[in-house]
Amino acid sequence: MAIWALDNIKGFPEKMSAEDTEQLQLGYRHKYSLNNPAVDYVIVEGNYLRVSDCEMQGIEIPKKCRAGFVWG
């Protein structure tokens, strides 16, 4: 990415405009999200469990547990 930025972003890396910096950071975040998809977790009896692991193992997720945590 840095080689592309040297060729395509004026002033990279020392004197980039605020807009170019923002766009570059958005690109970095996008690339990271493609390589590291979000993971859904649920808290059951104080334990953090991956929702996908519970589903694969046939573990029923109680309705009163806290769900919807996403870390990626």
Contacts in CASP RR format, 6 or more apart in sequence:
PFRMAT RR
TARGET T0000
AUTHOR 0000-0000-0000
METHOD contacts of the structure
MODEL  1
MAIWALDNIKGFPEKMSAEDTEQLQLGYRHKYSLNNPAVDYVIVEGNYLR
VSDCEMQGIEIPKKCRAGFVWG
1 28 0 8 1.000
1 31 0 8 1.000
2 12 0 8 1.000
2 13 0 8 1.000
5 12 0 8 1.000
5 13 0 8 1.000
5 24 0 8 1.000
6 12 0 8 1.000
9 16 0 8 1.000
9 20 0 8 1.000
9 24 0 8 1.000
10 16 0 8 1.000
10 17 0 8 1.000
10 20 0 8 1.000
12 20 0 8 1.000
12 24 0 8 1.000
16 24 0 8 1.000
33 72 0 8 1.000
36 72 0 8 1.000
37 72 0 8 1.000
38 70 0 8 1.000
38 71 0 8 1.000
38 72 0 8 1.000
39 50 0 8 1.000
39 52 0 8 1.000
39 70 0 8 1.000
39 71 0 8 1.000
39 72 0 8 1.000
40 50 0 8 1.000
40 51 0 8 1.000
40 52 0 8 1.000
40 67 0 8 1.000
40 68 0 8 1.000
40 69 0 8 1.000
40 70 0 8 1.000
41 48 0 8 1.000
41 49 0 8 1.000
41 50 0 8 1.000
41 51 0 8 1.000
41 68 0 8 1.000
41 69 0 8 1.000
41 70 0 8 1.000
41 71 0 8 1.000
42 48 0 8 1.000
42 49 0 8 1.000
42 51 0 8 1.000
42 54 0 8 1.000
42 61 0 8 1.000
42 65 0 8 1.000
42 66 0 8 1.000
42 67 0 8 1.000
42 68 0 8 1.000
42 69 0 8 1.000
43 49 0 8 1.000
43 65 0 8 1.000
43 66 0 8 1.000
43 67 0 8 1.000
43 69 0 8 1.000
44 61 0 8 1.000
44 62 0 8 1.000
44 65 0 8 1.000
45 65 0 8 1.000
48 69 0 8 1.000
49 59 0 8 1.000
51 61 0 8 1.000
51 67 0 8 1.000
51 68 0 8 1.000
53 59 0 8 1.000
54 60 0 8 1.000
54 61 0 8 1.000
61 67 0 8 1.000
END
